[in-house]
Amino acid sequence: MTAIRSRNTLFIFSILLLYALSGLVALSYEVLWMRMLSLQFGVSNFGVVITVSAFMLGLGSGSILGRRFLPYLARPLVVFAFIEIVVALYALSLPAINQYWSQVLIGTVSQTGLTAWHSVELIAALLFMLLPATAMGLGFPLILTVIKDSSLKVSHLYAANTLGAALGALLPILLLPAIGWSNSLYSIAAIGIAIGGLFLLLSIQLPAIQHTASERSPRPAYIDLLSYALIGAAALMLQVAWTRLYGMVLLRTEYVLAVIIAVFLVGTAMGSAFSQWGLRRVWLNFLPIIAAFAAVISLASLASISAWVETLEYSSLVQILLKQGAALTLVTIAVTFCLGAWLPLLVRNYPDAANAGAWLYGANAIGAGVGGLLAGFVLMPLIGTPTTILVAALILFVVGMRWCQTRLLWLAAPILISSFFILNGLPPVVDLLPQAHANSRSTLFLHEDAVAITHVIETDQGQRLLLSDLQRMDASTEPTAVVAQRNQARLPLLLHPNAKDVLFLGLGTGISASAALDFDVNITAVELSQGAIDSADRWFGSVNRDVMNKMTIIHDDARRYLMRSIDNYDVIIGDLFHPDLVGRSRLLSMQQFERAQLRLNDNGLYVQWLALNQFDLAALQIVLNSFQQTFPQSGLFVDGFRLAMVGRKGAAIDGRELIANIDEIESHSERTGGEGTWTWLGRYYGRINSPTELVEDEWRPRIEYHLPRVRYADEIDLREVIEWLVAQRPRPLDASQELGIVQKDRHSFERAYLSAGASMRSWLAQLSGDERRAQRFLQFAYRGNPRDQWVSGTLADKMLASLLRTNLDRDGEQAGLQRVLDVKPDHLPTLRALLQLARDNNDVEASKRYIDQLHDISPLYSVTPNT
């Protein structure tokens, strides 16, 4: 064979640099495609598993196919350049292909069950990812052919490509917050096309390769291919499991995945480079032990890393990436170093390293793809993520020992197996997040499936909290939280008192839906998380009034249900969720609002709730404008720090129906939560009139990437948001006209309206640090409308705090506490203080009375034994 003889520095540098850039582009595609699939599924774990598995399956298949069918090309770099350009063009078209496929899917299998739907969607996504990944996999044997007779070794090439890929994994998480998903994709594809062009230019400078028939080399033994495939399976099982576990306690999933991939690749490159030195036998003896025990340590370190991260302070996304990335590197780098060392060590034993490298790499990557799918959709749901990590560690040890020549090292096996008894479950929530859940007493419920890890934890006061993937979730049995959750149903059902059918998009604890039991309606709820469904039934029944047995539960994704359903509703209620979590912004997209509108009956009402403290002003205005595009005459209501976007199908929002039924509603005080009709109308904040022209498009999301950046940079300014809401709120007369309130009712309305405004200004003054001004506004708000629970509750909090700072005798304290109860009879902290006072006085009868009151307000409240 007459091969490339040029060994000059320019050739070596060019090949290494361009192949490193090729790795950068490939991994950037992977992270961007993972984001696309996570948005599509609305479940980050699905996007992670499908993307990394398809990527590895494609790379492995391409490597083997390329070695088998393309080893004798005269100009392999021309083919490589063509692949780079075609993959870039495919990457640009993939979003459109995916969007078109989603519409086809809706029209063909929309009436199937959730599992069948996800299966079809996952298989399709796998195939879409597999095509470009296979094409990229063809490149490895092509490059090996080019360097066969040069001074470059497989380890050099492997290290350069993986280092470039490591940078490529991190690049999108810097681009996404800055320029968005679409522009990030365009930028990476442009780099890919440029790399293809440079490879083409390099090929022109090199002579054609002459091949002879005697060059065909045998493939490695099947047992070696199978063994190294199992190593790959264990590697991706670890990657998927690490992403889920550390994605719960660190950054968002796509950031954790990118960092883990980067660490994987840096470790692989280091292992590949360092494996050139030392005895091959010594390396192969100790690699399985080091890799397996390092994997176990990565699991054992979860609680420590999580607790440490909770203490850190950040001022930017870059800073949080550096700090948390360093922690991830610390616990995963040893495993990835070992994984990188195996391939160069194995190919060193073959006379044709390029041929053996292509076969072994292909087998490893295919095994990795299978391992990723197995971990994400079988092992983690069945045996849990911690045990999946232990299984992967055991595979690394057992399979790696095939190349170990020192049988005495098998004595490490019992120690490794013992970890299954020590680390086979998640640490308690209080160990993972000791600051956020310092008052956690126990974990009552833990459910893991392919969608999420669901916890129900109990506090030391007996209250319960629902957590999904340990992320922030305001689903609590604490009395104030219960009121806020029930109000999510009260407002829309008060505005549409003649409603018969109501749909909840999101179930949570079932507490919100329980408020609908006070109205004569048929209740349906859609919930994706099976863990949430099970916990609402078993652990929140005493607070949600056993609503699970009085409603229809549909286990489905809210987006898919609205797309496939043929049922219409009088009221649809969008639950609160955290918009900066992966895929959640789709529930605030213009397309989602349009889907909800299509499922409304004529004059039907759609209400989407937002938590004001989770948005900066720019993001809030984008969401408001998106809602306004679908419901042009929509309005805003504010309940506490929760904002309701209210849209009516075919009509403007007003209060006429509510006022027409005011006598009946007032006779059922539970429907208004005891606050009265005018309190609810007084929470009106005018028509939606967003100043921005931007919208949240589910295929070109904006807040999805904007909110994490501003949150980590501490740029979410609640005061700015409230100031804007207050400034755009209409005058009382204009508000009464918009709501259709007649002259005789305007006095009642204006008192409640001005009271709600004063309450908001009080909070605004509080945020500004002006305590005296806040107190004046609060007093005005209470005099105007003492029935408003947020006003009376805030005033009671302040009265109690002031009382506790005063040195009073028992009689004075008793009288002061009673005055607080006069303002808010169900004020839990005051009742607790009175209970303690009664116990101090050995007043058994009073103690029993206060305990009964506490349980009436909060059925799960745990009374501390009297010592």
SEPA-576930 format. One record per residue (C-alpha): residue number from 1; x, y, z. Coordinates in pm, whole numbers, plus 50000, padded with zeros to 5 digits. Layout:
REM residues N
  pos     xx     yy     zz
  NUM      X      Y      Z
...
END
This chain:
REM residues 867
  pos     xx     yy     zz
    1  50000  50000  50000
    2  50117  50350  49919
    3  49972  50554  50201
    4  50016  50906  50317
    5  50386  50953  50391
    6  50371  51311  50502
    7  50473  51327  50866
    8  50530  51697  50883
    9  50403  51905  51171
   10  50148  52093  50963
   11  49970  51772  50861
   12  49959  51640  51216
   13  49840  51972  51357
   14  49572  52010  51087
   15  49429  51662  51140
   16  49426  51693  51518
   17  49274  52042  51516
   18  49003  51965  51261
   19  48913  51634  51424
   20  48894  51810  51762
   21  48661  52071  51609
   22  48456  51789  51458
   23  48412  51648  51809
   24  48314  51994  51934
   25  48040  52025  51674
   26  47914  51669  51729
   27  47868  51711  52104
   28  47713  52055  52060
   29  47454  51891  51836
   30  47394  51628  52104
   31  47324  51881  52380
   32  47105  52096  52153
   33  46907  51796  52032
   34  46863  51682  52392
   35  46709  52021  52468
   36  46478  51991  52170
   37  46356  51647  52279
   38  46319  51751  52643
   39  46096  52036  52531
   40  45899  51805  52305
   41  45840  51540  52571
   42  45814  51785  52859
   43  46024  51531  53053
   44  46396  51601  53070
   45  46488  51238  53142
   46  46336  51126  52812
   47  46539  51379  52618
   48  46860  51276  52795
   49  46815  50902  52747
   50  46704  50915  52384
   51  46971  51163  52275
   52  47273  51002  52439
   53  47157  50650  52348
   54  47086  50734  51984
   55  47413  50921  51964
   56  47617  50627  52089
   57  47424  50370  51884
   58  47482  50579  51574
   59  47851  50639  51642
   60  47906  50269  51705
   61  47710  50151  51403
   62  47882  50407  51184
   63  48226  50304  51305
   64  48166  49936  51229
   65  47996  50005  50896
   66  48271  50243  50798
   67  48543  49994  50883
   68  48365  49719  50696
   69  48263  49903  50380
   70  48478  50218  50352
   71  48835  50116  50439
   72  48977  50135  50089
   73  48873  50478  49968
   74  49139  50669  49779
   75  49033  50999  49935
   76  48867  50931  50271
   77  48889  51296  50375
   78  48657  51393  50089
   79  48394  51156  50226
   80  48457  51287  50578
   81  48410  51646  50459
   82  48088  51548  50281
   83  47958  51385  50602
   84  48029  51699  50809
   85  47839  51919  50564
   86  47543  51682  50523
   87  47508  51639  50900
   88  47509  52018  50944
   89  47232  52056  50687
   90  47035  51775  50852
   91  47079  51943  51190
   92  46929  52262  51050
   93  46629  52075  50912
   94  46572  51846  51212
   95  46352  52091  51411
   96  46117  52126  51114
   97  46117  51748  51062
   98  46042  51694  51430
   99  45765  51955  51430
  100  45603  51799  51123
  101  45629  51453  51277
  102  45461  51574  51596
  103  45162  51691  51393
  104  45148  51358  51207
  105  45165  51174  51538
  106  44870  51370  51673
  107  44663  51279  51371
  108  44743  50908  51375
  109  44794  50774  51729
  110  44643  51046  51944
  111  44381  50815  52094
  112  44633  50561  52222
  113  44735  50536  52584
  114  45019  50738  52732
  115  45266  50446  52728
  116  45195  50365  52363
  117  45218  50732  52272
  118  45553  50774  52444
  119  45678  50451  52286
  120  45599  50568  51932
  121  45739  50913  52005
  122  46056  50769  52157
  123  46118  50529  51870
  124  46069  50806  51616
  125  46304  51038  51805
  126  46558  50757  51831
  127  46552  50709  51454
  128  46577  51081  51384
  129  46884  51102  51609
  130  47031  50777  51479
  131  47070  50898  51120
  132  47314  51186  51181
  133  47491  50998  51459
  134  47558  50703  51227
  135  47693  50940  50965
  136  47926  51093  51224
  137  48032  50745  51334
  138  48151  50672  50980
  139  48412  50942  51028
  140  48621  50755  51287
  141  48740  50470  51058
  142  48790  50721  50776
  143  49029  50928  50988
  144  49202  50610  51106
  145  49269  50523  50743
  146  49420  50866  50682
  147  49668  50843  50972
  148  49756  50477  50931
  149  50116  50532  50819
  150  50171  50863  50995
  151  50329  50926  51334
  152  49985  50988  51481
  153  49854  50715  51708
  154  49497  50614  51783
  155  49538  50750  52136
  156  49642  51093  52000
  157  49343  51110  51769
  158  49104  50982  52035
  159  49231  51235  52290
  160  49203  51531  52050
  161  48850  51439  51945
  162  48729  51386  52300
  163  48881  51712  52424
  164  48707  51897  52142
  165  48387  51713  52226
  166  48421  51817  52591
  167  48428  52181  52487
  168  48137  52113  52253
  169  47928  51978  52540
  170  47979  52301  52734
  171  47943  52545  52445
  172  47560  52523  52412
  173  47497  52598  52779
  174  47681  52926  52728
  175  47510  53000  52397
  176  47152  52911  52497
  177  47093  53188  52754
  178  47271  53440  52532
  179  47122  53378  52185
  180  46853  53110  52229
  181  46817  52760  52088
  182  46762  52839  51720
  183  47055  53078  51689
  184  47276  52835  51880
  185  47188  52562  51631
  186  47258  52792  51335
  187  47596  52885  51482
  188  47704  52525  51545
  189  47585  52412  51201
  190  47784  52695  51040
  191  48095  52572  51220
  192  48021  52219  51097
  193  47995  52335  50737
  194  48320  52529  50774
  195  48496  52221  50913
  196  48372  52019  50617
  197  48513  52280  50381
  198  48852  52276  50558
  199  48869  51897  50543
  200  48795  51921  50172
  201  49080  52168  50124
  202  49315  51945  50324
  203  49219  51645  50112
  204  49313  51830  49794
  205  49665  51885  49931
  206  49718  51513  49998
  207  49788  51237  49747
  208  49537  50961  49689
  209  49581  50649  49898
  210  49674  50332  49713
  211  49537  50009  49861
  212  49624  49644  49804
  213  49405  49340  49853
  214  49633  49202  50124
  215  49554  49485  50361
  216  49233  49340  50502
  217  49281  49276  50873
  218  49068  49042  51083
  219  48831  49187  51338
  220  48891  49129  51710
  221  48742  48821  51873
  222  48371  48829  51948
  223  48435  48785  52321
  224  48649  49099  52324
  225  48389  49294  52128
  226  48113  49179  52361
  227  48318  49257  52671
  228  48404  49605  52553
  229  48040  49659  52453
  230  47940  49582  52812
  231  48197  49835  52932
  232  48021  50089  52709
  233  47682  49987  52846
  234  47799  50042  53202
  235  47951  50378  53105
  236  47627  50518  52966
  237  47424  50369  53249
  238  47641  50580  53477
  239  47602  50889  53260
  240  47222  50865  53254
  241  47198  50785  53625
  242  47438  51063  53723
  243  47237  51310  53517
  244  46918  51220  53700
  245  47065  51216  54050
  246  47283  51523  54025
  247  47022  51699  53811
  248  46797  51691  54118
  249  47038  51877  54342
  250  47253  52084  54107
  251  47182  52283  53791
  252  46903  52218  53546
  253  46919  51883  53364
  254  47072  52011  53040
  255  47349  52185  53232
  256  47423  51878  53443
  257  47422  51657  53132
  258  47657  51894  52951
  259  47897  51905  53246
  260  47884  51527  53292
  261  47948  51471  52921
  262  48234  51719  52932
  263  48385  51546  53236
  264  48332  51209  53067
  265  48520  51327  52762
  266  48800  51507  52947
  267  48852  51201  53164
  268  48842  50978  52857
  269  49098  51196  52680
  270  49326  51194  52984
  271  49296  50819  53024
  272  49366  50770  52654
  273  49673  50992  52667
  274  49822  50856  52992
  275  49766  50492  52899
  276  50063  50511  52661
  277  50296  50498  52959
  278  50346  50203  53186
  279  50297  49832  53150
  280  49979  49726  52970
  281  49936  49434  53211
  282  49943  49657  53518
  283  49691  49898  53369
  284  49447  49621  53278
  285  49482  49461  53621
  286  49375  49769  53815
  287  49135  49948  53578
  288  48827  49740  53672
  289  48882  49787  54046
  290  48944  50161  54021
  291  48651  50218  53782
  292  48403  50014  53988
  293  48489  50163  54326
  294  48505  50516  54183
  295  48149  50465  54053
  296  48038  50357  54401
  297  48207  50663  54552
  298  48019  50887  54305
  299  47695  50757  54455
  300  47812  50777  54815
  301  47914  51140  54758
  302  47567  51255  54650
  303  47449  51380  54990
  304  47778  51556  55067
  305  47794  51730  54730
  306  47428  51831  54750
  307  47462  51973  55100
  308  47780  52161  55005
  309  47624  52311  54693
  310  47329  52436  54897
  311  47568  52658  55096
  312  47724  52823  54790
  313  47638  53171  54666
  314  47641  53266  54299
  315  47636  53587  54101
  316  47616  53445  53747
  317  47544  53133  53546
  318  47914  53101  53459
  319  48008  53106  53827
  320  47757  52837  53916
  321  47878  52625  53625
  322  48236  52650  53744
  323  48162  52567  54107
  324  47912  52289  54051
  325  48109  52159  53752
  326  48413  52126  53976
  327  48210  51920  54223
  328  48082  51692  53947
  329  48433  51654  53811
  330  48562  51552  54151
  331  48319  51261  54187
  332  48319  51134  53826
  333  48664  51196  53678
  334  48823  50874  53810
  335  48565  50654  53639
  336  48592  50838  53309
  337  48973  50825  53322
  338  48955  50447  53340
  339  48701  50431  53058
  340  48934  50635  52837
  341  49235  50417  52910
  342  49074  50088  52809
  343  49054  50140  52431
  344  49421  50236  52366
  345  49534  49954  52594
  346  49321  49698  52413
  347  49424  49804  52061
  348  49791  49798  52162
  349  49772  49420  52147
  350  49673  49412  51777
  351  49910  49450  51479
  352  49657  49668  51295
  353  49558  49918  51564
  354  49338  50121  51329
  355  49127  49820  51235
  356  49097  49695  51593
  357  49025  50047  51718
  358  48735  50094  51478
  359  48578  49760  51570
  360  48623  49800  51944
  361  48505  50162  51941
  362  48198  50059  51744
  363  48114  49775  51980
  364  48165  49999  52283
  365  47943  50273  52145
  366  47664  50031  52047
  367  47680  49879  52394
  368  47663  50229  52539
  369  47349  50307  52340
  370  47179  49991  52461
  371  47295  50059  52817
  372  47150  50409  52811
  373  46808  50285  52700
  374  46819  50002  52953
  375  46906  50241  53235
  376  46652  50510  53150
  377  46349  50299  53070
  378  46402  49970  53256
  379  46652  49974  53542
  380  46590  50316  53694
  381  46209  50276  53705
  382  46237  49918  53835
  383  46525  49920  54082
  384  46596  50291  54126
  385  46876  50517  54015
  386  47116  50441  54305
  387  47098  50067  54241
  388  47144  50129  53868
  389  47476  50297  53947
  390  47578  49997  54159
  391  47483  49757  53878
  392  47696  49960  53637
  393  47988  49946  53881
  394  47952  49569  53910
  395  47952  49533  53529
  396  48269  49742  53503
  397  48438  49519  53758
  398  48326  49178  53632
  399  48376  49249  53262
  400  48698  49443  53313
  401  48845  49147  53500
  402  48847  48956  53170
  403  49176  49127  53087
  404  49313  49105  53443
  405  49592  48851  53489
  406  49608  48870  53869
  407  49325  48653  54000
  408  49391  48764  54356
  409  49222  49094  54268
  410  48888  48913  54253
  411  48892  48944  54633
  412  48761  49297  54582
  413  48428  49152  54464
  414  48272  49096  54811
  415  48349  49454  54910
  416  48182  49580  54593
  417  47878  49359  54646
  418  47839  49488  55001
  419  47768  49834  54858
  420  47432  49699  54735
  421  47325  49667  55099
  422  47467  50000  55212
  423  47385  50237  54923
  424  47078  50084  54762
  425  46850  50385  54814
  426  46844  50762  54803
  427  46965  50950  55111
  428  46692  51123  55315
  429  46581  51459  55181
  430  46709  51634  55492
  431  47059  51500  55414
  432  47040  51609  55050
  433  46901  51956  55120
  434  46967  52024  55490
  435  46897  52397  55466
  436  46582  52390  55253
  437  46431  52102  55450
  438  46586  52142  55792
  439  46244  52085  55949
  440  46191  51759  55761
  441  46112  51472  55995
  442  46079  51176  55761
  443  46019  51060  55405
  444  45670  50913  55385
  445  45670  50821  55018
  446  45925  50770  54740
  447  45830  50681  54385
  448  46062  50662  54085
  449  45970  50604  53724
  450  46096  50718  53384
  451  45926  51056  53433
  452  46039  51170  53778
  453  46142  51088  54133
  454  45858  51186  54366
  455  45895  51240  54741
  456  45641  51312  55011
  457  45816  51440  55320
  458  45676  51519  55663
  459  45791  51818  55868
  460  45840  51822  56242
  461  45496  51988  56274
  462  45327  51708  56081
  463  45280  51902  55757
  464  45348  51727  55426
  465  45528  51846  55117
  466  45524  51700  54767
  467  45854  51720  54578
  468  45921  51619  54219
  469  46290  51551  54146
  470  46360  51748  54464
  471  46284  52067  54272
  472  46097  52355  54432
  473  45727  52276  54454
  474  45464  52476  54644
  475  45250  52171  54717
  476  45224  52174  55093
  477  44964  52108  55360
  478  45072  52418  55554
  479  44747  52619  55604
  480  44854  52929  55409
  481  44968  52710  55119
  482  44637  52520  55131
  483  44442  52847  55099
  484  44656  52955  54804
  485  44609  52619  54631
  486  44232  52616  54681
  487  44207  52972  54556
  488  44337  52850  54220
  489  44001  52678  54172
  490  43785  52935  54350
  491  43861  53231  54125
  492  43769  53068  53790
  493  43462  52895  53931
  494  43340  53219  54087
  495  43385  53401  53756
  496  43191  53122  53583
  497  42931  53023  53847
  498  42720  52830  53594
  499  43006  52598  53495
  500  42934  52225  53484
  501  43264  52071  53372
  502  43606  52178  53497
  503  43948  52052  53389
  504  44266  52086  53598
  505  44593  52078  53403
  506  44807  51934  53679
  507  44696  51759  53996
  508  44976  51807  54249
  509  44841  51714  54591
  510  44478  51743  54481
  511  44426  52035  54721
  512  44345  52281  54440
  513  44089  52044  54292
  514  43929  51992  54634
  515  43796  52350  54629
  516  43582  52256  54328
  517  43387  52019  54554
  518  43209  52328  54690
  519  43063  52389  54344
  520  42822  52174  54149
  521  43072  52067  53882
  522  43220  51754  53728
  523  43593  51751  53803
  524  43863  51611  53574
  525  44239  51639  53628
  526  44528  51555  53396
  527  44856  51456  53560
  528  45172  51313  53403
  529  45345  51200  53722
  530  45220  50867  53855
  531  45402  50947  54177
  532  45191  51261  54223
  533  44870  51067  54155
  534  44957  50796  54407
  535  45069  51041  54675
  536  44763  51265  54638
  537  44542  50965  54705
  538  44742  50810  54988
  539  44915  51095  55169
  540  44705  51407  55114
  541  44352  51269  55145
  542  44284  51432  55482
  543  44360  51775  55336
  544  44224  51735  54982
  545  43892  51609  55122
  546  43933  51270  54954
  547  43888  51439  54618
  548  44064  51155  54435
  549  43753  50940  54476
  550  43524  51220  54357
  551  43689  51316  54028
  552  43818  51171  53703
  553  44198  51130  53688
  554  44366  51111  53348
  555  44728  50993  53351
  556  44863  51193  53060
  557  45073  51487  52955
  558  44869  51810  52966
  559  44983  51918  52619
  560  44906  51583  52460
  561  44568  51558  52632
  562  44457  51895  52497
  563  44578  51796  52151
  564  44404  51460  52141
  565  44094  51515  52353
  566  43752  51565  52197
  567  43595  51671  52528
  568  43510  52035  52598
  569  43498  52211  52933
  570  43342  52520  53083
  571  43652  52596  53289
  572  44015  52492  53238
  573  44267  52570  53513
  574  44642  52564  53451
  575  44826  52474  53771
  576  45128  52660  53904
  577  45466  52520  53804
  578  45824  52638  53794
  579  45881  52786  53448
  580  46261  52765  53458
  581  46255  52385  53483
  582  46325  52192  53164
  583  46032  52178  52923
  584  45786  52361  53150
  585  45787  52678  52938
  586  45587  52487  52677
  587  45290  52507  52912
  588  45313  52886  52880
  589  45349  52892  52503
  590  45111  53049  52257
  591  45039  52702  52114
  592  44939  52568  52456
  593  44701  52858  52512
  594  44547  52793  52169
  595  44501  52425  52253
  596  44324  52518  52576
  597  44094  52759  52393
  598  43989  52485  52149
  599  43880  52266  52441
  600  43655  52537  52591
  601  43282  52553  52545
  602  43137  52882  52423
  603  43187  53144  52693
  604  43425  52902  52864
  605  43700  53026  53092
  606  44072  52946  53090
  607  44285  53050  53387
  608  44661  53005  53397
  609  44830  53075  53729
  610  45180  53222  53760
  611  45401  53272  54066
  612  45522  53632  54056
  613  45850  53553  54232
  614  45955  53318  53950
  615  45959  53578  53672
  616  46153  53887  53592
  617  45953  54160  53422
  618  46074  54078  53070
  619  45976  53711  53096
  620  45639  53794  53254
  621  45554  54036  52975
  622  45641  53772  52713
  623  45402  53525  52876
  624  45128  53787  52908
  625  45160  53880  52541
  626  45145  53511  52442
  627  44821  53472  52639
  628  44681  53794  52496
  629  44733  53669  52139
  630  44489  53385  52207
  631  44252  53567  52444
  632  44250  53932  52325
  633  44008  54050  52595
  634  44173  53866  52882
  635  44227  54004  53229
  636  44454  53976  53531
  637  44377  53893  53893
  638  44630  53883  54177
  639  44586  53649  54473
  640  44871  53691  54719
  641  45187  53663  54511
  642  45009  53458  54246
  643  44894  53606  53919
  644  44599  53465  53725
  645  44572  53520  53350
  646  44200  53485  53277
  647  44064  53443  52926
  648  43710  53380  52809
  649  43629  53215  52477
  650  43455  53462  52251
  651  43401  53734  52511
  652  43569  53976  52748
  653  43632  53902  53113
  654  43378  54060  53346
  655  43199  53999  53675
  656  42839  54003  53556
  657  42770  53631  53610
  658  42928  53643  53953
  659  42724  53947  54058
  660  42405  53795  53918
  661  42458  53493  54146
  662  42590  53688  54443
  663  42312  53592  54685
  664  42357  53220  54626
  665  42736  53248  54644
  666  42728  53447  54968
  667  42501  53182  55120
  668  42780  52928  55053
  669  43072  53111  55213
  670  43304  52816  55151
  671  43293  52897  54779
  672  43474  53224  54839
  673  43693  53081  55114
  674  43503  53300  55360
  675  43631  53616  55190
  676  43315  53725  55012
  677  43239  53804  54649
  678  43371  54160  54650
  679  43709  54052  54783
  680  43758  53839  54474
  681  43643  54104  54230
  682  43865  54354  54412
  683  44169  54148  54312
  684  44119  54250  53950
  685  44425  54411  53788
  686  44289  54511  53452
  687  44305  54387  53096
  688  44625  54225  52977
  689  44817  54486  52783
  690  45176  54369  52754
  691  45418  54622  52604
  692  45634  54358  52434
  693  45575  54205  52091
  694  45768  53889  52180
  695  45583  53563  52238
  696  45674  53227  52386
  697  45675  52981  52097
  698  45715  52617  52195
  699  45944  52553  51897
  700  46143  52874  51952
  701  46127  52923  52329
  702  46250  53240  52495
  703  46182  53222  52868
  704  46307  52860  52872
  705  46665  52988  52848
  706  46616  53340  52977
  707  46483  53255  53323
  708  46767  53026  53439
  709  47021  53292  53348
  710  46846  53571  53538
  711  46774  53343  53833
  712  47135  53236  53877
  713  47245  53597  53827
  714  46995  53702  54098
  715  46824  53937  53852
  716  46464  53839  53932
  717  46333  54156  54095
  718  45991  54099  54252
  719  45966  54467  54338
  720  46002  54565  53971
  721  45729  54319  53874
  722  45488  54448  54140
  723  45560  54812  54053
  724  45469  54742  53690
  725  45147  54563  53789
  726  45046  54847  54021
  727  45128  55112  53759
  728  44918  54950  53488
  729  44622  54873  53717
  730  44315  55075  53608
  731  44144  55334  53825
  732  43850  55203  54032
  733  43590  55358  53799
  734  43754  55210  53489
  735  43788  54873  53659
  736  43421  54869  53759
  737  43321  54947  53401
  738  43544  54672  53262
  739  43391  54422  53504
  740  43035  54537  53431
  741  42960  54652  53785
  742  42652  54871  53810
  743  42627  55194  54009
  744  42457  55046  54317
  745  42740  54796  54369
  746  43032  55028  54304
  747  43085  55131  54665
  748  43126  54768  54778
  749  43354  54696  54484
  750  43570  55005  54530
  751  43632  54933  54899
  752  43761  54584  54814
  753  43947  54712  54508
  754  44128  54990  54696
  755  44201  54753  54984
  756  44366  54503  54748
  757  44570  54785  54596
  758  44681  54908  54937
  759  44780  54555  55032
  760  45001  54530  54723
  761  45155  54870  54797
  762  45224  54753  55151
  763  45420  54456  55018
  764  45598  54687  54777
  765  45702  54917  55062
  766  45812  54613  55261
  767  46035  54500  54973
  768  46180  54852  54958
  769  46262  54843  55328
  770  46012  55115  55425
  771  45849  54949  55726
  772  45644  55249  55841
  773  45494  55304  55496
  774  45420  54934  55467
  775  45236  54943  55800
  776  45023  55243  55697
  777  44914  55076  55374
  778  44842  54754  55559
  779  44621  54929  55816
  780  44434  55104  55535
  781  44386  54772  55353
  782  44251  54603  55666
  783  44005  54882  55742
  784  43881  54868  55384
  785  43833  54491  55372
  786  43902  54283  55685
  787  43768  53971  55507
  788  44072  53956  55276
  789  44276  53666  55417
  790  44607  53795  55281
  791  44552  54131  55447
  792  44434  53991  55780
  793  44705  53724  55773
  794  44983  53976  55713
  795  44849  54206  55984
  796  44823  53914  56227
  797  45183  53814  56152
  798  45304  54165  56229
  799  45094  54194  56545
  800  45226  53864  56675
  801  45587  53955  56595
  802  45545  54285  56778
  803  45381  54112  57074
  804  45662  53859  57107
  805  45916  54140  57122
  806  45731  54293  57418
  807  45801  54178  57773
  808  45451  54111  57911
  809  45317  53909  58198
  810  45098  53607  58121
  811  44772  53798  58139
  812  44904  54069  57909
  813  45036  53810  57667
  814  44703  53625  57674
  815  44513  53945  57596
  816  44755  54038  57319
  817  44727  53698  57156
  818  44350  53720  57171
  819  44364  54054  56989
  820  44559  53882  56711
  821  44287  53618  56686
  822  44027  53893  56664
  823  44200  53998  56341
  824  44246  53644  56209
  825  44073  53367  56407
  826  44257  53087  56225
  827  44607  53229  56271
  828  44809  52915  56336
  829  45118  53069  56506
  830  44895  53256  56751
  831  44700  52943  56838
  832  45029  52762  56897
  833  45139  53042  57131
  834  44807  53024  57319
  835  44842  52647  57347
  836  45187  52685  57499
  837  45056  52950  57738
  838  44771  52719  57845
  839  45017  52438  57905
  840  45240  52667  58108
  841  44933  52748  58320
  842  44843  52376  58342
  843  44505  52462  58189
  844  44403  52123  58047
  845  44065  52239  57917
  846  44212  52537  57730
  847  44491  52318  57592
  848  44239  52072  57452
  849  44035  52355  57302
  850  44338  52501  57124
  851  44449  52160  57000
  852  44103  52103  56852
  853  44120  52443  56683
  854  44464  52367  56543
  855  44341  52037  56398
  856  44033  52205  56252
  857  44258  52448  56068
  858  44527  52194  55978
  859  44424  51826  56012
  860  44783  51703  55988
  861  44921  51941  56248
  862  45137  51753  56497
  863  45111  51879  56853
  864  45432  51851  57054
  865  45378  51648  57371
  866  45356  51859  57684
  867  45676  51807  57876
END
